[in-house]
Amino acid sequence: MSRMQTYKHWRLNTAEDQILWLLFDKQNASVNTVDREVMEELSDILDSLNDDFEHKGLILASAKKSGFIAGADISQFGKFNGIDEAVQLLRRGQKIIDKFEKLKMPTVAMIDGFCLGGGLEIALGCRYRVAEDGSKTRLGLPEVKLGIHPGWGGSVRLPRLIGALEGLNMVLSGHTVSGKAAAKLGIVDVAVPKRHLVRAAKSYVLDKQRPHQATTLQNLTNSKFVRPLLASMMRKKLRAKANPLHYPAPFHALDNWERFGVVGEAAFEKEARSCGKLFFSETSQNLVRVFFLQERLKALGKDVRFTPQHVHVIGAGTMGGDIAAWCAFQGFHVTLQDREAKFIAPAIKRAYQLCKEKLKEPYLIQKVMDRLVPDVAGYGISRADIIIEAIFEDLATKQALFKSLEEQAKPDAILATNTSSIPLDEINTVLREPERLVGIHFFNPVAKMQLVEIVKGARTSSSVADKATSFVRKLDRLPLPVKSSPGFLVNRILMPYLLESVAMLDEGIPAATIDKAMVNFGMPMGPVALADAVGLDVCLSVAKYLGVYFHTTIPPRLTSLVEQGKLGRKTGAGFYQYKNGKQVKPAESANESSLDEIADRLVLRMLDEAFACLREGVVEDADLLDAGMIFGTGFAPFRGGPIHYAKSIGIDDLYKKFIRQKQQRGEKIEAVPAWEESVEVG
C-alpha cells in the first residue's frame, strides 16, 4: 500500500491499484467495538471521501485478528443522560452509516470473524459485503439479548435486503449465522475461504458487479398490505417464546416494522426513538448486567498457562459421554472409558449426532469423531493431561477409583470429578496428594449449558483449580469457582426450590399451576417439569445426600414415584405423563391458588438458600452467585439474578414475607441471620 492516513481508531490506506482500504483498529483494545468517538472519526473520514473521484473504490476491513466489529461498546449504555440523548446519538449513528450508502465509489465490507450488532449495521451501509467462510465468522443483530433492538438502521436495512421473513427472524431472535449461511440468505454477496478474501473484495470494487437485491417475493413481504398479516403471525410465534412484559424489545421492533416498513426516514426515526427508550427499561439494564457477569466469568483463567492436549473421561453415561463429546468437539484428543464397549457405543452415537447438528460438513464431523476414542482398558489414563470422573454418585466407589487413578496417572495430570454434590474433602481422603483433586461439574445437557462449577476443596491446590478454570474456558464454557460444600452452589439452591414445589403438589396444588406460576415469573420451565427433566431418581438421590447435612424433609410423593419406577421424562411418566419424550397436556383442574402467591413462595425458598450460600462463602460474592443461577439454572435473566432481584424489591421486606409464610404454614423457624447480613458477608 503506497499511502496511508492514520487516525486514532482508523487507518486509511491507498493501494497501488487505486483502491482505498479503511482499516478499523480501535486504540487500546483487543476487539473492535464502536463508541461515539469511533463513529465521529468515521464520519470525518467519509466526509473527506464524498467528492473523491480519484480512487476506484473503498474496502472496509478490520486491522485486528480477533474479528471484524463486535458491535457497540456496551459500557457506554449506562452513560446516557436520558432518552433524548440516547435517541439523538442513535440518529447520529444512522446518519453516519447513511454516508456509506451515499459515497459515489463502490464500497465493500470485508468480513473476517464476528460481525455483530452495530458492526453488521455498518456493513449493511456498504454496497457489497464479502465474508470469510470459516467457523469463526458469525454475522447477526443480537441486540435483543441486551433488552434493546437495532438502533443504527439494522431493523430497516436487513428486512429490506433479504425480505421480512428472514430479516425479521434475525432481528427478533438475535441469532447469528455463519458466512456461508449469510451468503445463502443474501446478507453478504459471497463467502470465500480466507486465502481468497482480499481478492474477492477487490473484484467487487473493480468489476462493479450488481449488488444483491431482494427478490420480488421478498419485496412483497415488506409491502404495506402484507405487513399486518405477517406481523400477526410473527407476533403469535414470538409470544410462544417470550413474554412481552419481560422482553419487550423484539415486540417493539416488530411493531415498528409493521407500521413504518423499510422505506423512508420515518422507519429509521422510529427505530431510534424506540431503541432509545428501551435503553432505560429495567429489562435492558438487567440484561446488560448479565452481559458483564458473563464477561467476568469469561475473564477467569485467561492468564493461566496451561495447554492440555489429552482428556480421559471415565463413565460413558449421559454426563460422561457428553462431556467427552464436547471436549472432542472443542479440539481435544479424548479417550472414553467404561466397563464394556456396549456402554460406550451410545455415547459415540450421541457425539456423532451433536457433530451433525453443529458442523454439517462431513470432513469436519469426521475430524471430531477421530479425536474421540473408546478405551475400555483405560490406556488413556497414563497419557492424559486431565482425567474426569463421571460415574454414579457413590462416595466409596469414587474413592476407590481415584486411589487407582493416582497410581496410574502422570504426576502432573489433573484429577477431576464431575460429582454434583459430594464434597471433595470426602473423596480426597484416600489420595496421597489430595491437592490434585478438583471438581469440574458440568450441567446437563453439556452441549447447551454454559456454566461449569470449578469446585475447590480445602486441600485443592490453587494452581490445580486455576488450571481447571483455564481448561473450562478452552471448552468455551463459563467457569464458576465454588467452595466444596454439599451441593456446591447450583444444586444447593435448586434442590430446596424443587422440593418445595413437590410439597405444594402434596398440598393439592396442580403441577401445571405451579409450573405456570414460575414460567410467568420468567423461568424457562417450571420446577415440576424441571424435576421430570432432570430425573426423579436423580432428584431423590441429591435430596437424600443434602438431607444428611441440611436436615431436608423429602416429600413422600417423590419417594413413591421413584419406587414405582416413574422417574420422569426418561421413563414416560413422573409428575407428568410423556409420549415420545413430549409432555402430555394434563387435564384442567380447578385451583384457587394465586399464581403470584405460588411464585412468591418458591422464589423466597430459593432466596433463603441463596443467602445461606453467601453467608457460608460458597461463592466469593453476590454477583458470582447471580451469574451461577442465571447460567446454571436459567433464573430469569431479565431480573438480573436472585440476589439482584431481592435487592430491587427490598431484601428486608422479602425476608419478613418469607418468615410470615413459614409461620402461616406452621413450619419451624430456625434462628438464622436476616438476609441483609448475608449480603454484607458476601
N, C-alpha and C positions, 0 to 999 in steps of 0.2 A: 504494500500500500504506500502510495507516494506522498500523500499529505495527510496531516492529522490535526484536528482541533480538539483540545481537551477541555472538558467541563468538570465540575465536581463529581457528577454521577454518570456522565455520558462521555463517549469518545466518538467523534465524527471523522471518519477516515475516507479518503478518496483513493480508489484503486486505479491502476493503470488503464483499466477498461472503462474508466469514467463512471463507475458505479459507486455510489456513496454507501458506506457502512456505518450505521448508527448503533453503537455497542453500549448496552446498559451494564454498568459496573458500579453498583451502589457503594459509596465510600464507607469504609469501616464496617462492612457487613459480609457475611459468608453467603448470604442468599439475597437475591434481588427482590425487594419489596418496595411498594410505591407509597410515597407520602407527599405532602404539599410541596416541599422543596424540589423533589424529583420531578413532579409534574410541571411546576413553573419553569424549571430549566428545560424540560422537553418542549414546552410552549415556545420559549425563546428560540430554540433550535429550529422548530418547524416554521416559525415566522421568518427566519433567515433563509429558508428554502422556498418560500412562497413564490418568488419570481425567478427561481433557478431554472434556466434553460440549457445550462452547460452540461449537466450530468444526465445520464441515461435513466437513472432510477435510484431508489434507496432500499437497502435491506436492513431491517431492524433485527438485531440479534443480541444475545447475552454474551458478555465477556467472562462470565463465571461458569465453571464446570458443574456447579450444583443445579443448574436448570435455567429456564428462560425467565419467567417472572412468577413469583409465588402469590401475588395478589397485593392487596393493600397492607400497609403496616398496621396491624391490629392494635398495637399500643397507642395509636392515635385516636382510637374510638372514644376513649374517655376524656379527650381534651376539648371536645366541642363545648362551647358556652351555652348552646341552646339549639333548638330545632332549626331556627332560621339560619344560623351559621352553618349547620350541617348541610342544609339544603343548598345554600349558596356555594359551598365547596364542592358538592356533588355536581351542581350545574356547571361550575368552572371546569371540573374534570371532563364532563361531557363535551364542552366547547373545545377543549384541547384535543380530544380524540377526533372531533369533527375536522380539525386542521389536517389530520392524516388523510381523511377522505377527500379533502379539497385540494391536496397537492396535485399539480399537473403531471408530475412524473409518476411512473409506476412505483408502488410501494409493496414490499414483501416482508412479512413476518416469518423469520426462520426460527422454528420452534424446536428446541432440543432439551428435553427434560420437562419439568412441570410448567404448565401454563394455566394458571388458575385465577379465578375472580377478576380483579382489575387487570391482570396480565392478559387474559383472554379478551377482555373488553377493549384493551389497546390493540391487540392483534386483529380484532374484528373491524377496527378502523382502517386497516391496510387493505389494499386492493386484492392482494393474494396472501395465502398462507401455505407454507410448506412445513412438514413435521417429520421428525425422526421416527422410525417405525419400531423402535425397541421398547422393552417393557418399562423403562423408566420415564418415558414420555406420557404424560397424562394431561388432558385438557378438560376444563369444566368451570362451572359457576357455582361454587359451594357455599355462597353467602347465606343460604337459608339455615345452614348449620350453625351460624352465628346469630340467628334471630333476625336477620335482615334479608333483603333480596338485592340483586344487582342494582347499582346506582349510577353507573357510567355508561348506560345505554345497552347493557347486555341483554336485558329482558325485552328490548325492542329489536336490536340488530340480529340476535340469534334466531328467533322465530321467523324474522323476515328472510334470513339467509337459507334456512333449511325447512321451513314450514312450522306451523304451530304445534303439531303433534310431537315431533322430535325435539324442537327447540324448547317448548314449554316443559316437556318432560325433564330436560336437564336443569332448567331454571327452578322448577318446583321441587325436584328431588335432591338437587345438589350433587348428583352423581358425576363422576368423571369418566372419560373414555380414553382409550389408547390412541396413538397417532393413526393406526390403521383404521380403527373404528371411526375416528374423526373424518378420515378421507372418504369412507363409505357414506357417512352422513352428509358430507359436503361442507363440514366446518372448515376443513383445510382442503386445498386444491390437490395435494398429493402427499403421500407418506413414503419416505425412502430410507434406506439404510444410512447410517451416519456418514459413511465414506462418500455418499452421493449428495449430501445435504446442501453443500455450498454450490455445487454445480446446478442442482435443481432450482435453488433460489435465484441464481444468476439467469437461468434460462427464462424464468418468468419476467425478469426485467428486460432482457434483450429481445425476446421473441414477442413480447406484448400479447400474450395469449388472452383469450376471452376469460374473464373472471367467472367463478362459479356463481350461478344464479338459481333461485328457487324455480322448481318446475311449475307448470300451470296449476297442477293439483295442489302443490304446496302453497302457492299464492292464494288459491281459493280458500284454504284453511284460515287465512288471516282476514278474509273479507268480512265486511260489516254484517252480512246476512248469516254467515256461518258461525261467527264467533259466539253468539249466545248459546247455540246448540252444543258446540264443543266445550264451552266453558261449563255448562251444566253437567256434562258427562265427566269432565276432569275434576270438577268440584266434588262430585259424588265419590270418585275414586280417592281423592285427597282426604276426604273426611274419614274414609275407612282406615287411613294410615295415621292421621294426625288430627288432634283436636284444635280447632281454630282459636280457642281460648288459651291454649298452651303454646301453640306455634302459629302465630298469625301471619308470619311473613309470606309463605307461599300463597296463602289465600289473598293477600293484598296484591301480590304480583299477578295472580290470575284475574282479579277484579280490574286491575289497570289495563291488562291486555284486552279483556272483553270490552271495556268501554272505549279505549283510545286506539287499539290496534297497534300497527307497527310503522305507520307513516305519519309524518308531521311532527312539528315541535311539541305539540300538546302531550304526545306519548312520552317524550323524554322529560318534559317538565313534571308530569305526574309521577313518573318513576322516581325522580329525585326527591320530590315532596314526600312521597310515601316512604321511601328508604330513610330519609332524614328523620321522620317521626319514629320509625322503628328503632333507630339507634338508642332512643331513650326509653324503650319498653323494658319492663322487668325481665322479660324472656331474653332479649338480646344481651342485657347486662350480665345475666347469669350464664348464658352460653359463652360469652366472651371470657367470663371467669373460668368456665370449664376448659376452654381452649388453653388458657395459661396454666391450669392444673396439669393438663396433658403435656404441655411443653416442659413443665418441671419434671415430670416423670421421664420424659424423653432425654433430659439432660443427665440423668443419673447414669453413672458408669462410663461417661464419654471420655474421661481422662485415664481410664484403666487400660493398661497394656496387656491384652490377653487375646490370643489368636488361636482358639481351639479349632481343630480340623475334624476330629472323630468323636462322635457321640454314641454311647452304648446305652440302650434302653432295655430294662428288664421288666417284663409284663406286657403282653401284646393285647390286652383287653381294650375297651373303648378308649380309656385315657392314654395308656402306654402306647398303643398302636397309633393313635392320632398325634401324640407328641413326637413319635419317631417320624411320622409322615411330614409333619410341619418342619422339623429340623432338616430333613432331606430337601424339602421344598425350598428352604432358605439357603441351601448350598452346602450343608454339612454332609460328610460321609457318616452313615448311620448303620449300626448293627442292632437288630431287634431280636431279643431272646425271650423264649418261653419254654415250657416243659416239653412240648411236642410241636411239630411243624403244623399240625391241624389247628393249633391255637393262633399261629402267626398268619396263616393264609387269609382270614377275614380282614386283618389289618392291612395287608398288602393290597387287597381288593379295594378297601376304602381309600387308601393312598392314591390308587390309580384314578378313582372317581374324582377325588379332590383335584388332581392334576388336570383331568379332562375339563373340569369346570373352570379352572383358572387360567390354563395355558393355551388350550385349543390346538396349538401346533404339535404334531406328533413327535418331532425330534426333541422339542423341549420337554414333553412328557417323559420320553424315554430317558433323557438325561437325569431327571429326578429319580425315576424308578431304578436306574443303575446305581444311584447313591444309597438306596435303601436295601439292605442285605439281611435276609433271615439268618439267624445264628442260634440254633437250638443248643449247640455245645458251648456257647459263650466264649468263642475265640476272641471276640472284640474287647473283652474286659481288659486284657493286658495291654491293649494298644490305645484305648480310649483316653481322651483328654477330660471328658465329662461322662460320668455314669449316672443315669437317672433311674431310680427305682420307682415303679408304678404298679406294685402288686396290691393285693387286698389289704384292708386296714386291720392288721393284727400285729400287736407290738412284738410278741415273741418271734414271729416269722420274720419281721423286718430286722430284728436284732441279729438273728442267725444269718440272714442274707448279708448284711453289712459287715459282719465279722469275717465272712468268707471273702467278700469283695476286697476288704483291706489287705488280705494276704495276696490277692492276685493282681490288683491294680498297680499302675505306675505310681511311684512315690508322690508325684506332683498332680496326679489326677484328682479332680473334684468329685467327691461322693455326694450325690444329691438325692433327696427323697421328695416324691410328689404327694406325700401324705396330706390329707385335707384337714386333719385335726390333732394328730398325736404330737405332743411336744418333742422337739429334737433331743432335749436333755434326758428323755427317757430312752430314746433309741440309741444314743451315742455312748451309753454307759458300757457297752461291750467293746468299744474301739480303743486301741492303744493310743491313737491320735484322734480324739473326739473333735478337735478343731477342724478336721477335714470335712465334717458333715454339715451340709447346708440344705435348707428347704427351697425347692423351686416348684411352687404349687400353681399348676395350670388350672384353668376352669373349662368346663365342657359347654359347647363344643370348642375344641382347641383352635380350630381354623378361624373362628369368629370372635371369640372372647379376647379382648385386648390385654386384660390385666393378668399379671403373673406375680404372686406374692413371693418375695425373697425372704425366707424365714431364717432368722439368726438366733441360734441358741446361746445360752450363757457361755458355752465353750467354743462356739464357732469363731474361727479366725476372721478378723475384719478383712484380710486380704482375700480369703475364700469367698466371703459374702460379696465383696466388690467385683470379683471375677464372675460370680454368678449373675450379678446385675448386668455386667457388660455383655455376657452371653445372651441374656434375655433381650437386650437391645438389638443384638445381631440377629435375633429371630423376629425383629420388627414387632416386638411386644412391649408393653409398658410395665416396668418393674416397680413393685411397691415394697419397700423394706418394712418388715413387721417383726415384732418380738415373738419368740417361740413361746406361746401360751396356748392353752386348749382352744382349738377352733381358729387360731390366729385372728385375723380381722373379719374377713367377709363372712365366713361360716359362723363365727361367733355372734355377729349381729343378725345374720339372716335367719338362723335357726329359731330363736325366740319368736320372730315375726311369723314364720311358717307354723310353729306350734300354736301360736295364738289364734291363727286362722282355723286350725283344726279344732281347737277348743270352742270356737264360735260355731263350727258345724255341729258339735255335740250339744250346743245350746239351741239348735234348731234353725239357725240362720242358713239359708241355702248357699251352696258353693258358688253358684252363678252370681248371687247378690254380693257376696264377699269379693269375688274377683272383679265385678263391675265397679265396686267402690274404689278399688285400688287402681284400676285402669283409668277411671275418671280422675284420680289423684295425679296420674301421669306415669305410672309404672308400665313397662312393656307388656306384662301379663300379670294376672292376679296371683296371690300366694298359693291358692289351692291348685290351680293349673300348673304353677311352677313346681310344686311338690310332686305332682304326677309326672312332670317332665324330667325332674331330677331322678325320680325313682323312690317309691315309699320305703323300700328296704334301705336305701342309702340314707334317707332322712332319719329313719329309726335308728340306724347304726350310729350316725353322728349325734343324734339326740341322746342316746344312751351314754355315749362316751362323754359328751359335755355335761350330762346329768351327774356324773361322778364328781365333777368339780363345782358345778353351779347349782346342784340340787334341783334340776329341772323336772317339772312334772310332765310326764308323757301322756298325751290324751289316749284313752282306751281305743278309740276308733282307729288310730294309726296302727297300733299293735295288732288289732283284729284283722285289718285288711292285709297286713304283711303275712300273718299266719295263714290267711286264706289264699295266699299267692297272688293277690291283687296288688301289683306293685306299681301301677300307673300306666303310662302310655306304652311302655315296652311289653306289657302283658295283655294289653287291650282293655284293662279295667283297673281302676283305682278309685279316687274320689269321683271321677267321671268315667264314662264308657267311651271306648275308642273303636273306630272301624278303619282299617287300612292306615293306622297311625294318626288318623284325624279324629278330633273330639266330636262325639255325638251330642248334638244340642240337647241339653236336659229339658224336661217338661217344665213349663211355667209353674211357679208356686207362689202362693200369697205370702207376703212378708211385710211386716210393719217397720222393720229396722231402717233407720235413716242411713243412706249411703255415706253421708258426711260423718255420722257417728261411728260407722264401721271403719272408715278410713282413719279417723282420729285415733281410735283405739289401737289399730295396727301400727300406725306411724309412731305413736307415742311409745309403744312397746319396743320398736326398733330404736328410737331415740334413747331410751333408757339404757339399752345395751351399748349404744354408740358412745354415750357419755361415760359409761363404765370403762370402755376401752381407752378413752382418752385419759381417764383417771389413772389407769394402770400402765400407761405408757406403751400400749400395744403398737401404736404408731407415734411418730415424732410430734405431730401437731394436727390440728383440726382440718387443715387444708388437705393433708395426705389422707385423712380418714374420708373426707368428702370425695376425693379422687378415687379411692378404693371402692366406695359404694356405687359411684356412677359407672366406672368402667368394669367393675366386677359383678354388679347385680342389675345395672340399668336403672338405678334410682333416678327418678325424673330429672334429666339434665337441666330442664328449664327452671328448676327450683334451686340449682346450684350446689346440691349435696345436702345430706341430712343436717349437719351442724349449721351450715349457712341458712338453711330453711328455718331451723329453730331460732337462729338469731333474728331473722327477718320478721318472724311472728312475735317473738319475745320469749326467751328461754325460761324465765321465771314463771310466766303465765302458763306455758305448756307443762312445766313441771308440776305446778299446782293442779292443773287439769288431770294429769296422769295419776297423781295421788288420790284425787277425788274419785276417779273411775275405779281404782282398786278398792277404795273404801266401799263404794256402792255395790261392788260385786262380792264384798266380804272377804277380800284377799288379805293376806298378811302383809303389813307394811314394814319392810326392812329398814333399819336405821342406816341409810346411806346419805352421803353428802348431796346437797342440791346440785342440779346440773350446772349451774353457773360456776361452781367451784371446780368442776371437771374441766371446763374451758380454760380457767386460769392455770390449772396444772398442765393441760395440753399445750 
